[in-house]
Amino acid sequence: SNIMLSNVLTEGNNLTRTMMDALQKTFVRQFSDKACLYFNPISCDRVEFVSYSPLDTPTRCAFDPFSFLLVHKLPSIKAATELNQDIPVETCKKAIGRLTDKGDYCLENEIIVVTISSGGSILSLVDKRVSPAREIIQPGVAGNRLFLYDDVPFFWDAWDIFPYHLQRGTCINAAVSESDTQDMNPSPKKQRSDTDRSPQIHSYLSGSSSNDKITLTVELTKWGAHPMTSLQQHISLSVNSSLLEFHTTVSWHESHKLLKVEFPLAIRSHSVSYDIQSGLQERPTHQNTPYDAAKFEVCGHKFADLSEPDYGVALLNDCKYGYSCRGSTLCLSLLRAPKAPDADCDIGQHSFRYALLPHVGGGVLAGNVVQAATVFNNALLTFQCGGNNDKEGNNIVDIGMDVDSDTVSDSVNVQLSRFEGLFAVGKKHRGVLLIDAIKLAEEEIDGYNDIILRLVETAGSRGIAVLLMNQCVLTPTAVVECAMNEEILPLDLWKYFQKDVPDGMTMESCGNYTPIGFVKFEPFKIITLRLSFN
């Protein structure tokens, strides 16, 4: 399986490299020897930090759907003083980290304040956007608690998980500052397992030279039954963001153990929304009936969201699929250690990320959770570009930056060249109606290979969105609805696409895009369109 996975990853990387080479040749004639290309591979807007290298001061820039940004690094004696507003360059304050009088750590930006113990558990998380400021973590209990449970199912080691595992567990990252707190979580009482030991904890703060991100690193050893089991976690907070990210690396050598992370939240709700492919599913937070109790572990993809009518918290992840929620405690299963059918199953190094997202507005739609989770799971693609100093792009801007004298001797000018993506949905609906696929049609019609667009509604909403296309591309001669097998539907069966402006709807500003039609979407609907250019 490792060989097959390696082949898949190699093929995927080669396809990505081929795509980026084609984009370079299409939009930029020749590149500087000092240039870096950033590509946004999703149909959502996003704001990210970009720079030519880790030694340079990063610039916070906005990306449109499927857009890419070329960063040229040019030596300069005098920094530029004017910015072309065609490229959104966002100003931001600093992310601050400090050690408190009690020996805990405090991470703060203009949105949230987080107090974290030396073991990495969250003692307090306050959202400053609401008035009065709101505490997210339940009083007297810590968040980001890492629990190691005994996991011995009756029959199928690698498949089954039973609720009685909750009766025997140990918190491996409890610090002295939280050791005397009382567990107010309504989960079953946790007894210490027979592998209890005193973990060794080492933690320290670090930050970037531009103060755009502050990171607390926590290293835990001697917490498992095996002496080689260890964990390192980077807890990061960036400026202008409410997202608290946990980048975790585990050396896993356990047997019949289950590692979970738990967040007791100050949120009260009867149900949780879990992300699945092209939709959502809701599960209860209580166990009032045997049917409810049987749903103690839930399959989910990118996020789980626990919300009140006006406020909520989402737990995002990039590669884990087992969630649970007991009362107001939101949990994510991280690692298991089954011994059948493979005695060495999951033994070795693991790296994964999860994040806590407090959001103003109740529910997935109001909190823009889908967009945040999609961005979290799809990092910017970055490529180095070669050539000579002849460059051409659109919306070019020179930005003078002061670089730390300890890393670079002189200041530099950074030139940003932005190129919009080929397709986009109107800004109002980009967070819920996603362009899931852009591909060539499987079969040609009259010798022409059409383009297939597949759009997916992901938050359970309804509306009409404008479909946009870059002005640099020829307008399609026809846009038709088709089935998922790309078979064109008869005109009388069209339900979701129309070219004319709907009644009562006004055309929104499209910038460098041209409207090619309007898409009527429904909750969790998958819509397939075929674009012809003959």
One Martini backbone bead per residue (centre of mass of N, CA, C, O) as a GRO file, in nm:
protein
  534
    1SER     BB    1   0.056   0.064  -0.018
    2ASN     BB    2   0.299   0.256  -0.013
    3ILE     BB    3   0.363   0.233  -0.315
    4MET     BB    4   0.089   0.333  -0.420
    5LEU     BB    5   0.092   0.607  -0.278
    6SER     BB    6   0.355   0.710  -0.404
    7ASN     BB    7   0.251   0.703  -0.698
    8VAL     BB    8   0.017   0.899  -0.662
    9LEU     BB    9   0.182   1.142  -0.561
   10THR     BB   10   0.368   1.163  -0.805
   11GLU     BB   11   0.149   1.207  -1.017
   12GLY     BB   12   0.024   1.457  -0.886
   13ASN     BB   13   0.280   1.635  -0.893
   14ASN     BB   14   0.318   1.625  -1.200
   15LEU     BB   15   0.047   1.757  -1.274
   16THR     BB   16   0.094   2.019  -1.120
   17ARG     BB   17   0.351   2.103  -1.268
   18THR     BB   18   0.223   2.114  -1.551
   19MET     BB   19   0.012   2.330  -1.483
   20MET     BB   20   0.212   2.555  -1.394
   21ASP     BB   21   0.367   2.571  -1.658
   22ALA     BB   22   0.122   2.661  -1.825
   23LEU     BB   23   0.066   2.921  -1.668
   24GLN     BB   24   0.333   3.059  -1.718
   25LYS     BB   25   0.315   3.062  -2.034
   26THR     BB   26   0.041   3.221  -2.049
   27PHE     BB   27   0.102   3.487  -1.842
   28VAL     BB   28   0.427   3.451  -1.860
   29ARG     BB   29   0.703   3.482  -2.040
   30GLN     BB   30   0.922   3.577  -1.816
   31PHE     BB   31   1.143   3.512  -1.550
   32SER     BB   32   1.289   3.559  -1.276
   33ASP     BB   33   1.531   3.432  -1.069
   34LYS     BB   34   1.342   3.600  -0.847
   35ALA     BB   35   1.072   3.385  -0.815
   36CYS     BB   36   0.726   3.338  -0.692
   37LEU     BB   37   0.451   3.105  -0.707
   38TYR     BB   38   0.105   3.154  -0.629
   39PHE     BB   39  -0.171   2.916  -0.577
   40ASN     BB   40  -0.528   2.899  -0.589
   41PRO     BB   41  -0.717   2.583  -0.581
   42ILE     BB   42  -0.985   2.748  -0.518
   43SER     BB   43  -1.324   2.908  -0.502
   44CYS     BB   44  -1.208   3.081  -0.272
   45ASP     BB   45  -1.146   3.320  -0.074
   46ARG     BB   46  -0.826   3.464   0.042
   47VAL     BB   47  -0.577   3.516   0.309
   48GLU     BB   48  -0.221   3.564   0.270
   49PHE     BB   49   0.112   3.497   0.307
   50VAL     BB   50   0.384   3.649   0.120
   51SER     BB   51   0.706   3.532  -0.018
   52TYR     BB   52   1.009   3.444  -0.139
   53SER     BB   53   1.116   3.390   0.159
   54PRO     BB   54   1.163   3.324   0.496
   55LEU     BB   55   1.355   3.594   0.517
   56ASP     BB   56   1.117   3.754   0.438
   57THR     BB   57   0.884   3.984   0.449
   58PRO     BB   58   0.560   3.949   0.469
   59THR     BB   59   0.260   3.959   0.267
   60ARG     BB   60  -0.079   4.051   0.284
   61CYS     BB   61  -0.300   3.871   0.064
   62ALA     BB   62  -0.548   3.853  -0.178
   63PHE     BB   63  -0.751   3.583  -0.313
   64ASP     BB   64  -0.888   3.454  -0.574
   65PRO     BB   65  -1.025   3.235  -0.759
   66PHE     BB   66  -0.770   3.065  -0.910
   67SER     BB   67  -0.539   3.238  -0.837
   68PHE     BB   68  -0.224   3.417  -0.899
   69LEU     BB   69   0.112   3.494  -0.758
   70LEU     BB   70   0.388   3.702  -0.833
   71VAL     BB   71   0.717   3.706  -0.679
   72HIS     BB   72   0.950   3.964  -0.686
   73LYS     BB   73   1.301   3.998  -0.627
   74LEU     BB   74   1.447   4.327  -0.575
   75PRO     BB   75   1.693   4.526  -0.567
   76SER     BB   76   1.712   4.812  -0.330
   77ILE     BB   77   1.753   5.140  -0.197
   78LYS     BB   78   1.460   5.242  -0.261
   79ALA     BB   79   1.158   5.251  -0.150
   80ALA     BB   80   0.848   5.219  -0.209
   81THR     BB   81   0.535   5.438  -0.171
   82GLU     BB   82   0.334   5.298  -0.369
   83LEU     BB   83   0.006   5.155  -0.420
   84ASN     BB   84  -0.171   4.930  -0.599
   85GLN     BB   85  -0.516   4.862  -0.549
   86ASP     BB   86  -0.554   4.600  -0.728
   87ILE     BB   87  -0.396   4.484  -0.486
   88PRO     BB   88  -0.471   4.320  -0.200
   89VAL     BB   89  -0.323   4.484   0.079
   90GLU     BB   90  -0.309   4.403   0.412
   91THR     BB   91  -0.346   4.536   0.707
   92CYS     BB   92  -0.175   4.477   1.029
   93LYS     BB   93  -0.121   4.355   1.320
   94LYS     BB   94  -0.007   4.198   1.601
   95ALA     BB   95   0.127   3.906   1.732
   96ILE     BB   96   0.114   3.804   2.075
   97GLY     BB   97   0.360   3.683   2.317
   98ARG     BB   98   0.343   3.553   2.663
   99LEU     BB   99   0.433   3.535   3.002
  100THR     BB  100   0.291   3.463   3.286
  101ASP     BB  101   0.282   3.464   3.632
  102LYS     BB  102   0.182   3.142   3.629
  103GLY     BB  103   0.334   3.007   3.360
  104ASP     BB  104   0.179   3.087   3.124
  105TYR     BB  105   0.033   3.142   2.803
  106CYS     BB  106  -0.007   3.429   2.572
  107LEU     BB  107  -0.226   3.475   2.296
  108GLU     BB  108  -0.251   3.770   2.071
  109ASN     BB  109  -0.496   3.961   1.905
  110GLU     BB  110  -0.761   4.157   1.772
  111ILE     BB  111  -0.971   3.902   1.844
  112ILE     BB  112  -0.800   3.708   2.040
  113VAL     BB  113  -0.753   3.535   2.364
  114VAL     BB  114  -0.494   3.306   2.480
  115THR     BB  115  -0.467   3.055   2.736
  116ILE     BB  116  -0.174   2.849   2.801
  117SER     BB  117  -0.031   2.586   2.897
  118SER     BB  118   0.265   2.407   2.908
  119GLY     BB  119   0.093   2.148   2.777
  120GLY     BB  120  -0.143   2.293   2.570
  121SER     BB  121  -0.378   2.378   2.733
  122ILE     BB  122  -0.684   2.553   2.743
  123LEU     BB  123  -0.788   2.799   2.975
  124SER     BB  124  -0.844   3.041   2.757
  125LEU     BB  125  -1.103   3.195   2.529
  126VAL     BB  126  -1.132   3.521   2.387
  127ASP     BB  127  -1.380   3.719   2.231
  128LYS     BB  128  -1.360   4.063   2.104
  129ARG     BB  129  -1.609   4.107   1.897
  130VAL     BB  130  -1.782   4.099   2.141
  131SER     BB  131  -2.047   4.248   2.358
  132PRO     BB  132  -1.909   4.117   2.561
  133ALA     BB  133  -1.663   3.933   2.604
  134ARG     BB  134  -1.608   3.587   2.508
  135GLU     BB  135  -1.611   3.276   2.649
  136ILE     BB  136  -1.535   2.946   2.520
  137ILE     BB  137  -1.449   2.807   2.774
  138GLN     BB  138  -1.514   2.626   3.024
  139PRO     BB  139  -1.532   2.653   3.344
  140GLY     BB  140  -1.270   2.462   3.497
  141VAL     BB  141  -1.178   2.389   3.200
  142ALA     BB  142  -0.994   2.244   2.941
  143GLY     BB  143  -0.852   2.267   2.634
  144ASN     BB  144  -0.680   2.058   2.443
  145ARG     BB  145  -0.722   1.767   2.546
  146LEU     BB  146  -0.515   1.484   2.580
  147PHE     BB  147  -0.635   1.151   2.531
  148LEU     BB  148  -0.563   0.823   2.665
  149TYR     BB  149  -0.711   0.529   2.559
  150ASP     BB  150  -0.861   0.240   2.595
  151ASP     BB  151  -0.866  -0.003   2.301
  152VAL     BB  152  -1.095  -0.289   2.325
  153PRO     BB  153  -1.252  -0.464   2.122
  154PHE     BB  154  -1.431  -0.747   2.062
  155PHE     BB  155  -1.339  -0.798   1.744
  156TRP     BB  156  -1.262  -0.544   1.539
  157ASP     BB  157  -0.991  -0.368   1.568
  158ALA     BB  158  -0.987  -0.167   1.296
  159TRP     BB  159  -1.317  -0.087   1.326
  160ASP     BB  160  -1.389  -0.084   1.619
  161ILE     BB  161  -1.586   0.118   1.859
  162PHE     BB  162  -1.637   0.174   2.208
  163PRO     BB  163  -1.781   0.349   2.475
  164TYR     BB  164  -1.599   0.221   2.715
  165HIS     BB  165  -1.333   0.387   2.666
  166LEU     BB  166  -1.419   0.638   2.853
  167GLN     BB  167  -1.342   0.490   3.139
  168ARG     BB  168  -1.029   0.483   3.019
  169GLY     BB  169  -0.828   0.768   3.095
  170THR     BB  170  -0.560   1.007   2.998
  171CYS     BB  171  -0.419   1.310   3.060
  172ILE     BB  172  -0.113   1.424   2.899
  173ASN     BB  173  -0.145   1.778   2.924
  174ALA     BB  174  -0.153   1.840   3.215
  175ALA     BB  175  -0.113   2.107   3.424
  176VAL     BB  176  -0.064   2.266   3.715
  177SER     BB  177  -0.280   2.506   3.660
  178GLU     BB  178  -0.516   2.251   3.614
  179SER     BB  179  -0.517   2.018   3.839
  180ASP     BB  180  -0.759   2.154   4.036
  181THR     BB  181  -0.974   2.114   3.846
  182GLN     BB  182  -1.303   2.055   3.764
  183ASP     BB  183  -1.493   1.822   3.597
  184MET     BB  184  -1.785   1.947   3.403
  185ASN     BB  185  -1.817   1.711   3.222
  186PRO     BB  186  -2.079   1.484   3.105
  187SER     BB  187  -1.895   1.261   3.096
  188PRO     BB  188  -1.760   0.992   3.171
  189LYS     BB  189  -1.578   0.865   3.404
  190LYS     BB  190  -1.231   0.890   3.444
  191GLN     BB  191  -0.993   0.649   3.448
  192ARG     BB  192  -0.696   0.543   3.512
  193SER     BB  193  -0.466   0.389   3.350
  194ASP     BB  194  -0.207   0.136   3.343
  195THR     BB  195  -0.011   0.374   3.182
  196ASP     BB  196   0.066   0.564   3.390
  197ARG     BB  197   0.240   0.880   3.379
  198SER     BB  198   0.485   1.130   3.382
  199PRO     BB  199   0.509   1.376   3.185
  200GLN     BB  200   0.723   1.543   2.970
  201ILE     BB  201   0.768   1.906   2.955
  202HIS     BB  202   0.819   2.127   2.667
  203SER     BB  203   0.821   2.494   2.632
  204TYR     BB  204   0.785   2.755   2.366
  205LEU     BB  205   0.837   3.062   2.212
  206SER     BB  206   0.755   3.193   1.877
  207GLY     BB  207   0.846   3.423   1.601
  208SER     BB  208   0.826   3.642   1.364
  209SER     BB  209   0.979   3.925   1.245
  210SER     BB  210   0.673   4.057   1.174
  211ASN     BB  211   0.440   3.952   1.372
  212ASP     BB  212   0.220   3.751   1.214
  213LYS     BB  213   0.320   3.509   1.413
  214ILE     BB  214   0.243   3.293   1.689
  215THR     BB  215   0.429   3.028   1.871
  216LEU     BB  216   0.359   2.726   2.048
  217THR     BB  217   0.578   2.484   2.181
  218VAL     BB  218   0.509   2.132   2.245
  219GLU     BB  219   0.672   1.875   2.444
  220LEU     BB  220   0.601   1.517   2.468
  221THR     BB  221   0.701   1.273   2.710
  222LYS     BB  222   0.634   0.986   2.876
  223TRP     BB  223   0.297   0.899   2.810
  224GLY     BB  224   0.338   0.611   2.729
  225ALA     BB  225   0.400   0.271   2.715
  226HIS     BB  226   0.606   0.366   2.514
  227PRO     BB  227   0.917   0.522   2.502
  228MET     BB  228   0.882   0.636   2.187
  229THR     BB  229   0.650   0.801   2.261
  230SER     BB  230   0.555   1.116   2.103
  231LEU     BB  231   0.500   1.488   2.116
  232GLN     BB  232   0.437   1.763   1.885
  233GLN     BB  233   0.321   2.114   1.926
  234HIS     BB  234   0.186   2.377   1.719
  235ILE     BB  235   0.063   2.686   1.839
  236SER     BB  236  -0.125   2.913   1.631
  237LEU     BB  237  -0.131   3.281   1.575
  238SER     BB  238  -0.274   3.514   1.366
  239VAL     BB  239  -0.340   3.777   1.212
  240ASN     BB  240  -0.663   3.849   1.141
  241SER     BB  241  -0.750   3.588   1.330
  242SER     BB  242  -0.958   3.315   1.482
  243LEU     BB  243  -0.748   3.095   1.423
  244LEU     BB  244  -0.654   2.799   1.599
  245GLU     BB  245  -0.357   2.619   1.554
  246PHE     BB  246  -0.270   2.254   1.525
  247HIS     BB  247   0.051   2.118   1.490
  248THR     BB  248   0.103   1.763   1.471
  249THR     BB  249   0.353   1.535   1.608
  250VAL     BB  250   0.378   1.169   1.605
  251SER     BB  251   0.523   0.905   1.792
  252TRP     BB  252   0.383   0.583   1.730
  253HIS     BB  253   0.382   0.285   1.985
  254GLU     BB  254   0.113   0.155   2.042
  255SER     BB  255  -0.142  -0.054   2.222
  256HIS     BB  256  -0.462  -0.028   2.239
  257LYS     BB  257  -0.505   0.287   2.154
  258LEU     BB  258  -0.658   0.624   2.209
  259LEU     BB  259  -0.640   0.943   2.055
  260LYS     BB  260  -0.765   1.251   2.194
  261VAL     BB  261  -0.942   1.560   2.145
  262GLU     BB  262  -1.068   1.817   2.378
  263PHE     BB  263  -1.359   2.064   2.385
  264PRO     BB  264  -1.490   2.258   2.628
  265LEU     BB  265  -1.777   2.440   2.563
  266ALA     BB  266  -1.966   2.757   2.573
  267ILE     BB  267  -2.202   2.563   2.437
  268ARG     BB  268  -2.558   2.530   2.354
  269SER     BB  269  -2.674   2.216   2.208
  270HIS     BB  270  -2.855   1.948   2.046
  271SER     BB  271  -2.651   1.986   1.794
  272VAL     BB  272  -2.436   1.873   1.525
  273SER     BB  273  -2.231   1.971   1.249
  274TYR     BB  274  -2.124   1.762   0.980
  275ASP     BB  275  -1.897   1.700   0.746
  276ILE     BB  276  -1.956   1.604   0.410
  277GLN     BB  277  -1.998   1.510   0.106
  278SER     BB  278  -2.184   1.758  -0.014
  279GLY     BB  279  -2.247   1.821   0.309
  280LEU     BB  280  -2.463   1.751   0.595
  281GLN     BB  281  -2.471   1.637   0.943
  282GLU     BB  282  -2.681   1.550   1.219
  283ARG     BB  283  -2.615   1.529   1.576
  284PRO     BB  284  -2.642   1.456   1.890
  285THR     BB  285  -2.542   1.561   2.234
  286HIS     BB  286  -2.712   1.330   2.339
  287GLN     BB  287  -2.858   1.025   2.543
  288ASN     BB  288  -3.185   0.964   2.555
  289THR     BB  289  -3.141   0.725   2.359
  290PRO     BB  290  -3.023   0.447   2.207
  291TYR     BB  291  -2.982   0.597   1.937
  292ASP     BB  292  -2.804   0.823   2.051
  293ALA     BB  293  -2.584   0.645   2.189
  294ALA     BB  294  -2.487   0.513   1.908
  295LYS     BB  295  -2.366   0.823   1.831
  296PHE     BB  296  -2.064   0.860   1.965
  297GLU     BB  297  -1.953   0.822   1.666
  298VAL     BB  298  -1.854   1.038   1.386
  299CYS     BB  299  -1.859   1.103   1.060
  300GLY     BB  300  -1.608   1.330   0.923
  301HIS     BB  301  -1.437   1.580   0.769
  302LYS     BB  302  -1.353   1.911   0.797
  303PHE     BB  303  -1.601   1.946   1.018
  304ALA     BB  304  -1.732   2.075   1.336
  305ASP     BB  305  -2.048   2.229   1.455
  306LEU     BB  306  -2.114   2.445   1.738
  307SER     BB  307  -2.435   2.614   1.789
  308GLU     BB  308  -2.587   2.902   1.833
  309PRO     BB  309  -2.784   3.149   1.707
  310ASP     BB  310  -2.514   3.377   1.742
  311TYR     BB  311  -2.300   3.134   1.802
  312GLY     BB  312  -1.975   2.963   1.734
  313VAL     BB  313  -1.791   2.642   1.697
  314ALA     BB  314  -1.517   2.509   1.511
  315LEU     BB  315  -1.373   2.190   1.406
  316LEU     BB  316  -1.086   2.146   1.233
  317ASN     BB  317  -0.945   1.939   0.960
  318ASP     BB  318  -0.709   1.747   0.729
  319CYS     BB  319  -0.734   1.392   0.814
  320LYS     BB  320  -0.987   1.344   0.995
  321TYR     BB  321  -1.306   1.126   1.079
  322GLY     BB  322  -1.349   1.136   1.409
  323TYR     BB  323  -1.629   1.224   1.597
  324SER     BB  324  -1.751   1.401   1.899
  325CYS     BB  325  -2.040   1.476   2.134
  326ARG     BB  326  -2.060   1.577   2.484
  327GLY     BB  327  -2.265   1.801   2.500
  328SER     BB  328  -2.000   2.055   2.495
  329THR     BB  329  -1.792   1.831   2.392
  330LEU     BB  330  -1.546   1.844   2.152
  331CYS     BB  331  -1.424   1.577   1.938
  332LEU     BB  332  -1.108   1.413   1.822
  333SER     BB  333  -0.980   1.156   1.646
  334LEU     BB  334  -0.636   1.066   1.590
  335LEU     BB  335  -0.543   0.773   1.721
  336ARG     BB  336  -0.465   0.427   1.665
  337ALA     BB  337  -0.388   0.063   1.796
  338PRO     BB  338  -0.417  -0.186   1.624
  339LYS     BB  339  -0.356  -0.569   1.572
  340ALA     BB  340  -0.592  -0.612   1.352
  341PRO     BB  341  -0.446  -0.749   1.077
  342ASP     BB  342  -0.217  -0.541   1.174
  343ALA     BB  343   0.043  -0.521   1.401
  344ASP     BB  344   0.159  -0.225   1.259
  345CYS     BB  345  -0.064  -0.028   1.281
  346ASP     BB  346   0.033   0.311   1.270
  347ILE     BB  347   0.325   0.280   1.308
  348GLY     BB  348   0.486   0.593   1.373
  349GLN     BB  349   0.469   0.873   1.181
  350HIS     BB  350   0.273   1.176   1.248
  351SER     BB  351   0.087   1.434   1.057
  352PHE     BB  352  -0.129   1.703   1.178
  353ARG     BB  353  -0.432   1.910   1.161
  354TYR     BB  354  -0.596   2.150   1.374
  355ALA     BB  355  -0.888   2.371   1.451
  356LEU     BB  356  -1.015   2.668   1.606
  357LEU     BB  357  -1.346   2.833   1.527
  358PRO     BB  358  -1.463   3.123   1.605
  359HIS     BB  359  -1.808   3.252   1.545
  360VAL     BB  360  -2.008   3.494   1.421
  361GLY     BB  361  -2.273   3.324   1.410
  362GLY     BB  362  -2.507   3.086   1.355
  363GLY     BB  363  -2.368   2.842   1.198
  364VAL     BB  364  -2.234   2.760   0.896
  365LEU     BB  365  -2.327   3.003   0.724
  366ALA     BB  366  -2.276   3.254   0.918
  367GLY     BB  367  -1.963   3.146   0.983
  368ASN     BB  368  -1.801   3.048   0.731
  369VAL     BB  369  -1.701   2.740   0.752
  370VAL     BB  370  -1.657   2.623   0.471
  371GLN     BB  371  -1.441   2.820   0.379
  372ALA     BB  372  -1.238   2.771   0.610
  373ALA     BB  373  -1.207   2.461   0.558
  374THR     BB  374  -1.113   2.479   0.264
  375VAL     BB  375  -0.859   2.644   0.319
  376PHE     BB  376  -0.730   2.450   0.533
  377ASN     BB  377  -0.723   2.199   0.305
  378ASN     BB  378  -0.589   2.430   0.091
  379ALA     BB  379  -0.304   2.510   0.004
  380LEU     BB  380  -0.081   2.688  -0.127
  381LEU     BB  381   0.084   2.690  -0.426
  382THR     BB  382   0.444   2.654  -0.467
  383PHE     BB  383   0.679   2.818  -0.702
  384GLN     BB  384   0.963   2.822  -0.880
  385CYS     BB  385   1.111   3.063  -1.102
  386GLY     BB  386   1.253   3.098  -1.428
  387GLY     BB  387   1.503   3.310  -1.597
  388ASN     BB  388   1.471   3.638  -1.659
  389ASN     BB  389   1.399   3.996  -1.626
  390ASP     BB  390   1.143   3.945  -1.794
  391LYS     BB  391   0.820   4.091  -1.725
  392GLU     BB  392   0.462   3.990  -1.722
  393GLY     BB  393   0.151   4.147  -1.621
  394ASN     BB  394  -0.102   4.218  -1.385
  395ASN     BB  395  -0.125   4.424  -1.137
  396ILE     BB  396   0.132   4.595  -1.061
  397VAL     BB  397   0.345   4.607  -0.758
  398ASP     BB  398   0.542   4.801  -0.539
  399ILE     BB  399   0.714   4.693  -0.235
  400GLY     BB  400   0.842   4.819   0.048
  401MET     BB  401   1.087   4.646   0.254
  402ASP     BB  402   1.185   4.564   0.579
  403VAL     BB  403   1.462   4.380   0.669
  404ASP     BB  404   1.625   4.196   0.864
  405SER     BB  405   1.960   4.247   0.936
  406ASP     BB  406   2.026   3.943   1.021
  407THR     BB  407   1.941   3.821   0.721
  408VAL     BB  408   1.952   4.100   0.555
  409SER     BB  409   2.136   4.367   0.445
  410ASP     BB  410   1.912   4.464   0.251
  411SER     BB  411   1.671   4.610   0.109
  412VAL     BB  412   1.355   4.539  -0.061
  413ASN     BB  413   1.178   4.472  -0.355
  414VAL     BB  414   0.837   4.383  -0.421
  415GLN     BB  415   0.679   4.219  -0.693
  416LEU     BB  416   0.336   4.206  -0.789
  417SER     BB  417   0.167   3.949  -0.987
  418ARG     BB  418  -0.166   3.928  -1.088
  419PHE     BB  419  -0.397   3.641  -1.159
  420GLU     BB  420  -0.683   3.550  -1.257
  421GLY     BB  421  -0.914   3.333  -1.279
  422LEU     BB  422  -1.132   3.172  -1.495
  423PHE     BB  423  -1.331   3.109  -1.251
  424ALA     BB  424  -1.645   3.224  -1.085
  425VAL     BB  425  -1.825   3.331  -0.817
  426GLY     BB  426  -2.000   3.532  -0.667
  427LYS     BB  427  -1.921   3.677  -0.370
  428LYS     BB  428  -2.184   3.606  -0.206
  429HIS     BB  429  -2.142   3.263  -0.285
  430ARG     BB  430  -1.844   3.141  -0.230
  431GLY     BB  431  -1.899   2.988   0.056
  432VAL     BB  432  -2.132   2.768  -0.079
  433LEU     BB  433  -2.060   2.780  -0.393
  434LEU     BB  434  -1.869   2.537  -0.537
  435ILE     BB  435  -1.596   2.467  -0.742
  436ASP     BB  436  -1.510   2.129  -0.783
  437ALA     BB  437  -1.477   2.128  -1.114
  438ILE     BB  438  -1.225   2.138  -1.386
  439LYS     BB  439  -1.281   1.993  -1.711
  440LEU     BB  440  -1.262   1.779  -1.955
  441ALA     BB  441  -1.432   1.619  -2.165
  442GLU     BB  442  -1.462   1.286  -2.245
  443GLU     BB  443  -1.623   1.388  -2.502
  444GLU     BB  444  -1.656   1.481  -2.817
  445ILE     BB  445  -1.801   1.757  -3.018
  446ASP     BB  446  -1.738   1.811  -3.333
  447GLY     BB  447  -1.417   1.810  -3.242
  448TYR     BB  448  -1.480   1.921  -2.950
  449ASN     BB  449  -1.351   2.011  -2.627
  450ASP     BB  450  -1.505   2.054  -2.354
  451ILE     BB  451  -1.617   2.211  -2.052
  452ILE     BB  452  -1.635   2.114  -1.709
  453LEU     BB  453  -1.870   2.213  -1.455
  454ARG     BB  454  -1.871   2.170  -1.092
  455LEU     BB  455  -2.128   2.236  -0.858
  456VAL     BB  456  -2.155   2.299  -0.490
  457GLU     BB  457  -2.368   2.278  -0.225
  458THR     BB  458  -2.267   2.306   0.145
  459ALA     BB  459  -2.501   2.465   0.360
  460GLY     BB  460  -2.821   2.458   0.299
  461SER     BB  461  -2.893   2.657   0.057
  462ARG     BB  462  -3.042   2.931  -0.128
  463GLY     BB  463  -3.012   3.054  -0.478
  464ILE     BB  464  -2.852   3.310  -0.692
  465ALA     BB  465  -2.575   3.284  -0.908
  466VAL     BB  466  -2.302   3.415  -1.056
  467LEU     BB  467  -2.122   3.338  -1.352
  468LEU     BB  468  -1.771   3.358  -1.408
  469MET     BB  469  -1.531   3.502  -1.651
  470ASN     BB  470  -1.250   3.563  -1.787
  471GLN     BB  471  -1.160   3.810  -2.020
  472CYS     BB  472  -0.911   3.642  -2.151
  473VAL     BB  473  -1.148   3.462  -2.239
  474LEU     BB  474  -1.346   3.314  -2.434
  475THR     BB  475  -1.663   3.310  -2.496
  476PRO     BB  476  -1.901   3.099  -2.479
  477THR     BB  477  -2.134   2.962  -2.708
  478ALA     BB  478  -2.216   2.743  -2.476
  479VAL     BB  479  -2.449   2.662  -2.200
  480VAL     BB  480  -2.509   2.349  -2.039
  481GLU     BB  481  -2.687   2.101  -1.913
  482CYS     BB  482  -2.586   1.809  -1.717
  483ALA     BB  483  -2.499   1.525  -1.625
  484MET     BB  484  -2.259   1.350  -1.449
  485ASN     BB  485  -2.197   1.194  -1.737
  486GLU     BB  486  -2.222   1.446  -1.957
  487GLU     BB  487  -2.511   1.445  -2.045
  488ILE     BB  488  -2.722   1.617  -2.227
  489LEU     BB  489  -2.995   1.803  -2.158
  490PRO     BB  490  -3.290   1.887  -2.207
  491LEU     BB  491  -3.436   2.192  -2.200
  492ASP     BB  492  -3.693   2.099  -2.019
  493LEU     BB  493  -3.471   2.004  -1.777
  494TRP     BB  494  -3.393   2.273  -1.695
  495LYS     BB  495  -3.317   2.424  -1.350
  496TYR     BB  496  -3.017   2.600  -1.297
  497PHE     BB  497  -2.980   2.750  -1.581
  498GLN     BB  498  -2.921   3.097  -1.690
  499LYS     BB  499  -2.856   3.386  -1.890
  500ASP     BB  500  -3.053   3.565  -1.771
  501VAL     BB  501  -3.168   3.799  -1.571
  502PRO     BB  502  -3.330   3.780  -1.300
  503ASP     BB  503  -3.590   3.864  -1.134
  504GLY     BB  504  -3.489   4.107  -0.896
  505MET     BB  505  -3.193   4.117  -1.016
  506THR     BB  506  -2.870   4.240  -0.980
  507MET     BB  507  -2.571   4.336  -1.102
  508GLU     BB  508  -2.266   4.273  -1.004
  509SER     BB  509  -1.957   4.334  -0.953
  510CYS     BB  510  -1.680   4.186  -1.171
  511GLY     BB  511  -1.446   4.329  -1.286
  512ASN     BB  512  -1.247   4.096  -1.474
  513TYR     BB  513  -1.529   3.979  -1.526
  514THR     BB  514  -1.767   3.769  -1.707
  515PRO     BB  515  -2.086   3.706  -1.749
  516ILE     BB  516  -2.252   3.374  -1.837
  517GLY     BB  517  -2.456   3.341  -1.584
  518PHE     BB  518  -2.709   3.157  -1.390
  519VAL     BB  519  -2.736   2.992  -1.064
  520LYS     BB  520  -2.959   2.763  -0.928
  521PHE     BB  521  -2.967   2.674  -0.588
  522GLU     BB  522  -2.957   2.400  -0.358
  523PRO     BB  523  -2.946   2.188  -0.115
  524PHE     BB  524  -2.677   1.990  -0.195
  525LYS     BB  525  -2.628   2.054  -0.491
  526ILE     BB  526  -2.536   1.909  -0.806
  527ILE     BB  527  -2.381   2.092  -1.077
  528THR     BB  528  -2.367   2.046  -1.437
  529LEU     BB  529  -2.157   2.197  -1.684
  530ARG     BB  530  -2.135   2.284  -2.043
  531LEU     BB  531  -1.866   2.420  -2.237
  532SER     BB  532  -1.856   2.591  -2.544
  533PHE     BB  533  -1.597   2.705  -2.819
  534ASN     BB  534  -1.682   2.666  -3.138
   0.00000   0.00000   0.00000
